[in-house]
Amino acid sequence: MAEYHFERESRTPYSEAWTIEDGGDPVGRVDIHFTAAGAVYATLCVPADFDDDELQDLIGEVDEGLVLTTDPYRDDFVVTVWRGEQAGVYSEEEDEDGDEGEDDEDDSGGNGRTPLVLKPNA
């Protein structure tokens, strides 16, 4: 049986995002959302080769280790599961061509910012 470890990525008053590790290697991610009505919703992303038994074990660990420790009076725990492969982690990066600020005028009527290009992190 796998021994999962959870690393928090972010937290807001009503949600948390966690990386799931097994033996120090990332194997998934879970985003958890707490509602005022007592229901807790999660989106769980795991590799395509996770079988149903592994999935049930992981959901149980998420419930015991992350949900019940935060909100022990939850009414329901609803988990949406995605099986697949990671395509990458994308974030904002500066334009590598160095042409930043060449033409600061914007005739588009927008907020003056150019659209961001999201690139995979190395």
C-alpha positions in Angstrom: 0.0 0.0 0.0 1.3 3.5 -0.9 2.2 5.9 1.8 0.9 9.3 0.6 2.3 12.6 1.8 0.5 15.9 1.0 2.2 19.2 0.3 0.0 22.3 0.4 0.3 24.5 -2.6 -2.2 27.2 -1.7 -5.1 28.0 0.7 -8.0 30.4 0.8 -10.7 30.7 3.4 -12.8 28.1 1.6 -10.3 26.0 -0.5 -7.0 24.3 -0.5 -4.7 22.8 -3.3 -2.4 19.9 -2.5 0.3 18.0 -4.3 0.1 14.3 -3.5 3.5 12.5 -3.2 4.3 8.8 -2.8 7.9 8.1 -1.8 8.9 11.7 -2.5 7.6 11.6 -6.1 4.5 13.6 -7.1 1.7 11.3 -8.1 -1.3 13.6 -8.2 -3.1 16.7 -7.1 -6.2 17.4 -5.1 -8.2 20.7 -4.9 -10.6 20.8 -2.0 -13.5 23.3 -1.7 -15.4 23.7 1.6 -19.0 25.1 1.4 -21.0 26.9 4.1 -23.7 24.2 3.7 -21.4 21.5 5.0 -20.6 19.8 1.8 -17.0 19.4 0.7 -16.1 19.1 -3.0 -12.8 17.8 -4.3 -11.2 17.4 -7.7 -8.6 14.6 -7.7 -6.1 14.2 -10.5 -4.1 10.9 -10.6 -2.1 9.0 -13.2 -3.9 6.9 -15.8 -2.5 3.7 -14.3 -4.2 4.2 -10.9 -6.6 1.3 -10.4 -9.9 1.5 -8.5 -8.4 0.1 -5.2 -5.6 2.6 -5.2 -8.1 5.3 -6.0 -10.4 4.3 -3.1 -7.4 4.2 -0.7 -6.3 7.7 -1.8 -9.8 9.2 -1.5 -9.9 7.7 2.1 -6.5 9.3 2.9 -7.6 12.7 1.5 -10.8 12.5 3.6 -9.1 11.5 6.8 -5.9 13.6 6.5 -7.2 16.8 4.8 -10.9 17.1 5.0 -11.9 15.7 8.4 -9.1 17.5 10.2 -10.3 20.8 8.8 -14.1 20.3 9.0 -15.1 17.4 11.1 -18.8 18.1 10.8 -19.0 17.8 7.0 -22.3 16.5 5.6 -21.0 15.1 2.4 -17.7 14.6 0.5 -18.0 14.7 -3.3 -14.9 13.8 -5.3 -14.5 14.2 -9.0 -11.6 12.1 -10.3 -9.5 12.7 -13.4 -7.1 10.0 -14.6 -4.5 10.9 -17.1 -1.0 12.4 -17.6 0.4 15.7 -16.6 0.8 18.0 -19.6 2.9 20.5 -17.6 2.7 23.4 -15.2 2.2 26.8 -16.9 2.8 30.2 -15.5 3.5 33.8 -16.6 6.9 34.6 -17.9 8.5 37.7 -19.3 8.9 37.8 -23.1 12.3 36.4 -23.8 12.9 38.5 -26.9 13.6 41.6 -24.8 11.2 43.8 -26.7 9.4 44.8 -23.6 8.3 48.4 -23.7 9.1 49.0 -27.4 5.6 50.2 -28.1 3.8 51.2 -25.0 0.9 52.7 -26.8 -2.2 50.5 -26.9 -5.0 51.3 -29.3 -7.1 48.3 -28.4 -9.2 50.1 -25.7 -8.2 47.5 -23.2 -6.3 47.9 -19.9 -3.0 48.8 -21.6 -1.5 45.3 -21.0 -0.6 43.0 -23.7 -2.0 39.4 -23.5 0.1 37.0 -21.5 1.7 34.0 -23.0 1.7 31.0 -20.7 4.7 28.8 -21.1 5.5 25.5 -19.4 7.9 25.7 -16.5 11.1 23.7 -17.0 
